[in-house]
């Protein structure tokens, strides 16, 4: 059984977190500048120390310091003395840096197929009709074994379906050219923000987030300062990561410590303007992922940012200061106080407005899974550096990383774009003479063309079986193997949201 670790202390009480309760999830809240980032850092250090890997996004660039020993910070030294931490020592922790653009860490990518239509629709801010058309485009690709790996694959498929919309109507339903155009414009906007870098191969292997070094869990830090300029891209990427973790990890039951702790910073971005179906599935993923040994901690400014059904699953609470300058703010403070287990000797609502930097109202789950009485206490200081590391230090860590060289080189294999482009080039030669019947074994129109494409893929022309079999086997989208009619496998969130498994 992993030993409890100290989170906070006051004159009378030590507040501990039980590692066995960390997969019951948590919530860290407070106004800007009240100490949430340092609390995040302290928790990650403790988890790493007991061999639990972590994932967190670095929205301000401050968390990179966890890779280096602390020291020389007067505020930390003062807090150590104030809390009488006799066994305190400075140390760094193993870190892997990630960056969608590959500039501040290893590239982090997904494939279009694995991300799935609903998450991409949220990323593109599509309405219900446009989302339906995007689902249809994925369905056509799935039914015909066309791999959607990167941006150009999705664009090619959209153009193909749009150009032949009338021929798809009978089997798939009406396709609005206006909706196809809106999706294409959304892709252009995302591309102008650099979002195309998110899609492609090699796709992130979730196992690479579960590494340990010398018995310490690796802290995976995603550079998110640039990502936050596209909030829906940021929140959708983290949601996809959660769904991948759920899909890949086996059932674990009750463990003495988590397999991974996932910190979802700026969590309000996930829930802002989210459709009800997405909120329902987020709630489902959060509830189910506990059984896989994953703890999820949402980090945001106000507890009200998290929907009630999801907040009800977050047992470990750290509430930093909130400011109440308006009646609405005061109502929010009272609501935040009511989410904590009452301490008869403490006015929680009043304390929330009085808390200093690095001070919080803390309630952790006990060994029976019940919230402990809320305590007003000082968060223990981190043992690693507070603040960012230098670019040279970061570069050295990236070069020595366990995954150095694995994701840096982009792979561009044959997929929907290449196949459709080749068929377009072959189409004039394959066009039958007026009055001639279609060749035996083929259908007419666009479906016949796709059937011919599929025939090529499975070895009908020139013995292409080996190349495409390899593509299917290695596909980051985990494509189908033996049956033509099986759909490309997507992440579990796509499955929960109506995609095919």
C-alpha positions in Angstrom: 0.0 0.0 0.0 1.4 3.4 -1.0 1.9 5.8 1.9 -0.3 9.0 2.1 1.6 12.1 1.2 1.3 15.6 2.7 -0.5 18.2 0.7 -1.1 21.0 3.2 -0.6 21.9 6.8 -2.0 24.3 9.4 -1.3 24.8 13.1 -3.4 21.8 14.2 -3.8 19.5 11.2 -1.8 17.8 8.4 -3.9 17.2 5.3 -2.8 14.0 3.3 -3.8 12.6 0.0 -4.3 8.8 -0.2 -2.8 7.5 -3.5 -5.4 4.7 -3.5 -8.1 7.4 -3.7 -6.5 9.5 -6.5 -8.4 7.7 -9.2 -11.6 9.1 -7.6 -10.6 12.3 -9.4 -10.3 15.8 -8.1 -10.9 19.5 -8.6 -8.4 22.4 -8.1 -10.0 25.8 -8.3 -9.1 29.4 -7.6 -8.7 32.9 -9.1 -5.6 33.7 -11.2 -2.5 34.2 -9.1 -3.8 32.3 -6.0 -1.5 29.3 -6.3 -3.2 26.7 -8.5 -0.1 26.1 -10.7 2.1 25.5 -7.7 -0.5 23.1 -6.2 -0.5 21.3 -9.5 3.3 21.0 -9.4 3.3 19.7 -5.8 0.8 17.0 -6.7 2.7 15.9 -9.7 5.9 15.7 -7.7 4.3 13.5 -5.1 2.8 11.2 -7.7 6.1 10.9 -9.6 7.9 10.1 -6.3 5.7 7.0 -5.8 6.1 5.8 -9.4 2.9 7.3 -10.9 3.2 9.0 -14.3 1.3 12.2 -14.9 0.1 14.2 -17.8 -0.5 18.0 -17.6 -0.7 20.9 -20.0 1.5 23.9 -19.4 -0.7 26.9 -20.4 1.7 29.6 -19.1 5.1 27.9 -19.5 5.6 27.7 -15.7 5.4 24.0 -15.2 8.6 23.1 -17.0 10.6 23.8 -13.8 9.5 20.5 -12.4 12.4 19.0 -14.4 15.0 20.8 -12.3 15.8 21.0 -8.6 14.6 24.1 -6.8 16.6 26.3 -4.5 17.3 30.0 -4.1 13.6 31.0 -3.8 13.0 33.0 -0.6 9.3 32.3 -0.5 9.8 28.6 -0.7 12.4 28.7 2.1 10.0 30.8 4.2 7.2 28.3 3.7 9.5 25.4 4.6 10.3 27.0 7.9 6.7 28.1 8.5 5.5 24.5 8.1 8.4 23.0 9.9 9.2 20.6 7.0 12.3 18.9 8.5 12.7 16.3 5.7 12.4 18.8 2.8 15.1 18.7 0.1 15.3 20.1 -3.5 15.1 17.7 -6.4 14.0 17.5 -10.1 11.7 14.9 -11.6 11.8 13.0 -14.9 9.9 14.9 -17.6 8.9 14.4 -21.2 8.0 17.5 -23.1 5.3 17.4 -25.9 4.2 20.0 -28.4 1.8 19.8 -31.3 4.1 21.9 -33.4 7.2 20.0 -32.3 9.0 23.2 -31.2 9.0 22.9 -27.4 8.9 19.1 -27.2 8.1 15.9 -29.2 5.3 16.2 -31.7 1.9 15.0 -30.5 -0.4 13.8 -33.3 -3.6 12.0 -33.8 -5.1 10.6 -37.1 -8.3 12.1 -38.5 -10.0 8.7 -38.3 -9.0 8.1 -34.7 -10.1 11.6 -33.6 -13.5 10.9 -35.2 -16.2 13.2 -36.6 -17.8 14.5 -33.5 -14.6 15.7 -31.9 -13.5 17.2 -35.2 -16.9 18.9 -35.5 -16.4 20.5 -32.1 -12.9 21.5 -33.1 -14.3 23.2 -36.3 -17.3 24.7 -34.4 -19.8 23.1 -36.7 -23.6 23.2 -36.3 -25.8 20.2 -36.1 -26.4 19.9 -39.8 -22.8 20.3 -40.7 -21.8 17.8 -38.1 -24.2 15.3 -39.7 -22.6 15.8 -43.1 -19.1 15.3 -41.5 -20.4 12.0 -40.0 -21.6 11.0 -43.5 -18.2 11.7 -45.0 -16.5 9.5 -42.4 -19.2 6.8 -43.1 -18.4 6.8 -46.8 -14.7 6.6 -46.1 -15.2 3.8 -43.5 -17.5 1.8 -45.7 -14.9 1.8 -48.5 -11.8 1.3 -46.4 -10.3 4.7 -47.2 -7.9 5.8 -44.5 -8.3 9.3 -43.2 -4.9 10.0 -41.6 -4.2 13.7 -42.1 -5.7 17.0 -43.3 -5.3 16.4 -47.0 -7.1 13.0 -46.7 -10.1 14.7 -45.1 -10.1 17.5 -47.6 -10.0 15.1 -50.5 -12.8 13.0 -49.1 -14.9 16.1 -48.5 -14.3 17.3 -52.1 -15.1 13.8 -53.4 -18.4 13.5 -51.5 -19.3 17.1 -52.3 -18.7 16.6 -56.0 -20.8 13.4 -56.1 -23.4 14.4 -53.5 -26.3 13.4 -55.8 -25.0 9.9 -56.3 -24.8 9.3 -52.5 -28.3 10.5 -51.7 -30.0 7.1 -52.0 -27.7 5.2 -49.6 -26.6 8.0 -47.3 -29.1 10.8 -47.4 -29.0 14.4 -48.6 -25.7 16.2 -48.6 -25.8 19.9 -48.5 -23.1 21.6 -50.7 -23.4 24.6 -48.3 -22.5 22.3 -45.3 -19.6 20.8 -47.2 -18.3 24.3 -48.0 -18.7 25.3 -44.3 -16.6 22.3 -43.3 -13.9 23.1 -45.8 -13.8 26.7 -44.6 -13.5 25.5 -41.1 -10.5 23.3 -42.1 -8.9 26.3 -43.8 -9.3 28.4 -40.6 -7.8 25.6 -38.5 -5.0 25.3 -40.9 -4.3 29.0 -40.7 -3.8 28.4 -36.9 -1.4 25.6 -37.5 -4.0 23.0 -36.6 -3.0 20.7 -39.4 0.1 19.8 -37.4 -2.2 17.9 -35.0 -3.1 15.3 -37.6 -0.8 12.7 -39.2 1.5 9.8 -38.4 3.1 8.5 -36.3 0.2 8.9 -34.0 0.8 9.2 -30.3 1.2 5.8 -28.6 -0.6 6.2 -25.3 1.9 3.8 -23.7 4.5 6.5 -24.0 2.6 8.5 -21.4 3.0 5.7 -18.9 6.7 5.6 -18.5 8.8 5.4 -15.3 12.5 6.2 -14.8 14.4 4.9 -11.8 11.2 4.1 -10.0 9.8 7.6 -10.6 6.8 8.3 -12.8 7.5 10.5 -15.8 5.7 13.8 -15.8 4.4 14.5 -19.4 4.1 18.2 -20.0 2.2 19.5 -23.1 3.2 23.0 -24.2 -0.2 24.7 -24.4 0.5 28.4 -24.6 0.0 28.4 -28.4 -2.7 25.8 -28.3 -4.9 28.1 -26.2 -5.2 30.6 -29.1 -7.5 27.9 -30.5 -9.4 26.9 -27.3 -11.6 24.2 -28.9 -8.6 22.5 -30.4 -6.9 22.5 -27.0 -9.9 21.0 -25.2 -10.7 18.5 -27.9 -7.1 17.2 -27.9 -7.2 16.6 -24.2 -10.6 14.9 -24.4 -9.2 12.6 -27.2 -6.3 11.7 -25.0 -8.7 10.8 -22.2 -10.7 8.6 -24.5 -7.5 6.9 -25.8 -6.5 6.1 -22.2 -9.8 4.5 -21.5 -9.7 2.5 -24.7 -6.1 1.2 -24.3 -5.9 0.4 -20.6 -7.3 -2.8 -19.2 -9.7 -2.9 -16.2 -7.7 -2.5 -13.1 -10.1 -2.5 -10.2 -9.0 -0.9 -6.9 -5.3 -0.2 -6.9 -3.0 1.1 -4.2 -2.0 3.9 -6.5 -3.1 5.1 -10.0 -1.6 4.1 -13.3 -1.7 7.7 -14.4 -2.9 11.0 -13.2 -4.3 13.4 -15.8 -4.5 17.1 -15.0 -7.0 18.9 -17.2 -6.0 22.6 -16.9 -8.3 25.4 -18.1 -11.1 22.8 -17.8 -13.8 25.4 -18.5 -12.8 25.4 -22.2 -14.0 21.8 -22.4 -17.5 22.7 -21.2 -18.0 26.1 -22.8 -20.8 25.8 -25.5 -20.5 22.0 -25.5 -23.5 20.3 -26.8 -25.5 18.1 -24.4 -24.4 14.9 -26.1 -20.8 15.7 -25.6 -21.3 16.6 -22.0 -23.1 13.3 -21.4 -20.2 11.4 -22.9 -17.5 13.3 -21.0 -19.4 12.4 -17.8 -19.4 8.8 -19.0 -15.7 8.8 -19.8 -14.8 10.4 -16.4 -16.9 7.8 -14.6 -15.6 4.8 -16.4 -11.9 5.7 -16.6 -11.7 5.3 -12.8 -11.9 1.6 -13.3 -8.8 1.7 -15.6 -6.7 3.2 -12.8 -6.6 6.8 -14.2 -7.2 9.8 -11.9 -8.5 13.0 -13.5 -8.0 16.4 -11.9 -9.9 19.3 -13.4 -8.2 22.7 -12.9 -10.2 25.9 -13.4 -11.0 29.2 -11.8 -14.4 28.5 -10.4 -16.1 25.2 -9.4 -19.2 26.4 -11.3 -17.1 26.0 -14.5 -17.6 22.2 -14.2 -21.1 20.7 -14.9 -22.7 19.4 -11.7 -22.9 15.7 -12.9 -19.2 15.7 -13.5 -18.3 17.7 -10.4 -20.1 15.2 -8.3 -17.5 12.6 -9.3 -14.5 14.8 -8.2 -13.8 13.7 -4.6 -10.5 15.4 -3.8 -10.9 19.2 -3.6 -8.4 22.1 -3.3 -10.1 25.5 -3.3 -7.8 28.5 -3.6 -9.1 32.1 -3.1 -11.9 33.6 -5.1 -12.6 37.3 -5.5 -16.2 38.6 -4.9 -16.6 42.1 -6.3 -20.2 41.8 -7.5 -23.4 40.1 -6.3 -22.8 37.4 -8.9 -19.3 36.8 -7.7 -20.6 36.5 -4.1 -23.1 33.9 -5.2 -20.4 31.9 -6.8 -18.3 32.0 -3.6 -21.3 30.7 -1.6 -21.8 27.9 -4.2 -18.2 27.0 -4.0 -18.3 26.8 -0.2 -21.3 24.5 -0.4 -19.4 21.9 -2.5 -17.0 21.3 0.4 -17.7 19.2 3.5 -18.6 21.6 6.3 -16.2 22.3 9.1 -18.2 23.6 12.1 -15.2 25.7 13.2 -14.8 27.3 9.8 -16.8 29.8 7.8 -15.9 28.4 4.4 -17.6 31.2 2.3 -15.8 33.9 4.3 -12.5 32.0 4.2 -12.5 31.6 0.4 -12.3 35.4 0.0 -9.6 35.8 2.6 -7.2 33.0 1.5 -3.6 34.2 0.8 -1.4 33.0 -2.1 -0.6 29.3 -1.6 -3.3 28.9 1.0 -6.4 26.8 0.3 -9.5 25.0 1.7 -8.6 21.4 1.3 -10.8 18.2 1.5 -9.4 14.8 0.5 -11.1 11.4 0.4 -10.4 9.1 3.4 -9.7 5.4 3.2 -13.5 4.7 2.9 -13.9 7.2 0.0 -15.6 9.8 2.1 -14.5 13.5 2.0 -12.6 14.7 5.0 -13.7 17.8 7.0 -12.5 20.9 5.1 -9.4 22.5 6.5 -7.9 25.9 5.8 -4.2 25.2 5.3 -1.0 26.2 3.5 0.0 24.1 0.5 3.4 22.6 1.0 6.1 24.1 -1.3 7.4 22.2 -4.4 10.9 20.6 -4.3 11.5 21.4 -8.0 12.1 24.8 -9.5 9.2 27.3 -9.6 9.0 28.9 -13.0 10.2 27.9 -16.5 13.4 26.3 -17.4 15.7 27.8 -20.1 15.4 26.9 -23.8 18.8 25.2 -23.6 17.7 23.1 -20.6 14.5 22.1 -22.4 16.4 21.1 -25.5 18.8 18.9 -23.5 15.9 17.1 -21.9 14.1 16.6 -25.2 17.3 15.1 -26.7 17.7 12.6 -23.9 14.0 11.7 -23.7 12.8 8.1 -23.8 10.9 8.9 -27.0 13.6 11.0 -28.7 13.4 10.4 -32.4 10.2 8.4 -32.3 7.8 11.1 -33.4 10.0 13.8 -35.0 9.8 12.4 -38.6 6.4 12.8 -40.2 5.2 9.7 -42.2 3.0 10.2 -45.2 1.7 6.9 -46.4 -0.9 6.1 -49.1 -4.3 6.9 -47.8 -7.6 8.5 -49.0 -5.9 11.5 -50.7 -3.5 9.4 -52.7 -6.1 6.8 -53.7 -8.7 9.4 -54.8 -6.0 11.4 -56.7 -4.9 8.2 -58.5 -8.5 7.3 -59.4 -9.2 10.8 -60.7 -6.2 10.5 -63.0 -7.3 7.1 -64.2 -10.9 8.1 -64.7 -10.7 9.4 -68.3 -9.1 6.2 -69.5 -11.6 4.1 -67.7 -14.7 6.0 -68.9 -16.8 3.6 -71.1 -17.9 4.6 -74.6 -21.4 5.9 -74.9 -23.9 3.0 -74.8 -21.3 0.5 -73.5 -22.3 -1.6 -70.4 -20.2 -1.4 -67.2 -17.5 -3.9 -66.9 -18.4 -7.2 -65.2 -18.3 -7.0 -61.5 -18.4 -3.2 -61.3 -21.2 -0.8 -60.5 -22.0 2.4 -62.1 -21.4 6.0 -60.9 -19.3 7.0 -57.9 -20.1 3.8 -55.9 -18.7 1.8 -58.8 -15.6 3.9 -58.8 -15.1 3.4 -55.1 -15.6 -0.3 -55.6 -12.9 -0.2 -58.2 -10.7 1.7 -55.8 -11.3 -1.0 -53.2 -10.6 -3.7 -55.7 -7.2 -2.0 -56.3 -6.5 -1.9 -52.6 -7.2 -5.6 -52.1 -5.0 -6.7 -55.0 -7.3 -6.6 -58.0 -4.8 -4.6 -60.1 -1.1 -5.4 -60.3 -0.8 -7.4 -57.1 -1.2 -4.4 -54.7 -2.3 -6.7 -51.9 1.0 -6.6 -50.0 1.3 -2.8 -49.9 -2.2 -2.1 -48.8 -2.2 -5.0 -46.3 0.8 -3.4 -44.7 -1.0 0.0 -44.7 -4.0 -1.6 -43.1 -1.9 -3.4 -40.5 0.2 -0.3 -39.6 -2.5 2.3 -39.8 -2.6 4.7 -37.0 -6.4 4.6 -37.4 -6.3 0.9 -36.7 -8.1 0.1 -39.9 -9.9 -3.1 -40.8 -8.1 -6.2 -41.9 -10.2 -9.0 -43.4 -13.7 -7.8 -44.1 -14.4 -5.0 -46.6 -17.5 -3.9 -44.9 -15.9 -3.3 -41.5 -15.5 0.3 -40.4 -12.2 1.9 -39.4 -11.8 1.6 -35.7 -11.9 4.8 -33.8 -11.1 5.8 -30.2 -13.6 4.9 -27.5 -15.1 8.4 -27.4 -16.0 8.1 -31.1 -17.6 4.7 -30.2 -19.5 6.2 -27.3 -20.7 9.0 -29.5 -22.1 6.8 -32.2 -19.0 5.7 -34.2 -18.3 2.1 -35.0 -16.0 -0.1 -33.0 
